[in-house]
């Protein structure tokens, strides 16, 4: 009687690792222009996103109508101060040490700095 051939064990799936796909590096943000600025006028201490209002701690006098630049965390934009409020009262100017609320054109973050443009 002929010998029966042993059945070969089923081959396991190759445990080879698939070659890693070349990962694309994330695009770098355009570098901010190096602008020599004087001391900041103030600093953003809070931002209310639903109404686009920032609370700014004032380091130097600021008036309605002044053109400001807000810089920080890879963004920089300019705008004119249209109105300011201190404790829900409209004011035309703010002195050092005050915290004012003002409408901003773009979202900002705590710690962003405000300069005179």
Phi, psi and omega in degrees: 000131182289146179287138177282136179285141177290139176285136179288139178298142180301137181288135177282151178302139182301131181270030179285144177274136177292143179297139181290137177285145179294119181276134178282138176284141180295145180295136179281144177291147178300132181295143178290146178293134178284106181245128177281117182241156175286190178297149180292150175283332183185182182221140178287126178252340178199152178225127177260100186294326184292336179239006179053049178241134179249144173262126184240126173275121187274130177255341180213156183305142180219138181237158173295134181102344177291146176265127182239162175234129178252123184235144174158143175051049174082010178229155178205126176214155181248152175200165177262139178284112182269326178200156177222151178228142172236119182052045178067013175251132178295137176229154179264338178212159179230143181256167178304135177097341180281157171245124183240154174256137177214148178287136179240151184286328183228161176297141178234171180233157176303136180096346176297147183256149180248126179239161173281130182272000000 
